[in-house]
């Protein structure tokens, strides 16, 4: 005797659901492992001429009295 068609359809639906969950998990892990921009790399400084630079300005020397 042949199996009913509903059993076959249930297996197909379950396989599709597992595949979709696996793809979702992979996407989540890929997104998690992608390097995000750190705060330090986003900071910009303004030099004495008013230009933007990525290097911090030199610290002013303290004058002792």
Secondary structure, DSSP 8 states (H G I E B T S, - for coil): ----HHHHHHHHHHHHHHHHHHHHHHHHHHHHHS----HHHH--EE-TTS-EESS----------
